[in-house]
Amino acid sequence: MTVEGLSINLATVRQQYDMRQAVDACLKQDIVAIAPWRDQVHKIGLSEAARIVADNKLKVTGLCRGGMFPAVDAEGRAAAIDDNKRAIDEAAALNADCLVLVVGGLPAGSRDIAHAREMVADGIAAILPHARSSGIPLAIEPLHPMYAADRACVNTLEQALDICDLLGDGIGVAIDVYHVWWDPKLHQQIARAGADGRILAHHICDWLVPTTDLLLDRGMMGDGVIDLKGIRAEIEKAGFFGLQEVEIFSQNNWWTRPGEEVLSTCVDRFRSVC
């Protein structure tokens, strides 16, 4: 028996396990889908990570992350493009469903967010031919506006889909409920994404009230205010029936607990509230 429909983003247990240990812990919970981060892959080596995936017949719902395109000069932008091409190669080696893009914020010293967004579109355009030839879809993940300055200047599903429309095939979106649950246009834009086949990933966790750290205090599903079932219903109505990927950053709670407790809770909450 396996837990159908569930993937674990390995950030959820990054403080407890390395990638090899995390896979073993997931398999003990009958979880057979994961989404690793590049630093976790690099720590054990790409060839070993690919072997673990293949030997255990794991589904990789995404590789985190590419992106971070804006830079203060052409050299920095070129370095970002080169790194993203390496990320595409890593995703291909892992047979990942997509490469998730956290696109980057304002370059140091800049106040021009419009220009930063232009650099994002230009950067994605530069790597898209390599992604297409490698068979790796690129998934833009819009981040909550609180991250606009430093992590992602693409902050709504609408903005992400506008870039997709500009650039054409081979690119879509990762819908992370933590970042988009508040958006008054969310259901409209989910429908738009589904109509064009642009939904590539669905990430879940919860928004706590209060949230004590905007980066490292994500909630376990059911502990916050996000309408997880409602959003999932809209995503399925739009035609996406892919796995739900749990991605929780929780410095003072879930990262401090035993990994097996975290994973078993993910399974229980996925079944009961997602």
Secondary structure, DSSP 4 states (H G I P E B T S, - for coil): ---TTEEEEGGGGTTT--HHHHHHHHHHTT--EEE-BHHHHHHH-HHHHHHHHHHTT-EE--EEEEE----SSHHHHHHHHHHHHHHHHHHHHTT-S-EEEE-B-PPTT---HHHHHHHHHHHHHHHHHHHHHHT--EEE----GGGTTTTBS--SHHHHHHHHHHH-TTEEEEEEHHHHTT-TTHHHHHHHHHHTT-EEEEEE-B--SS-S-TTTBPBPTTSSS--HHHHHHHHHHTT----EEE---BTTTGGGS-HHHHHHHHHHHHHHH-
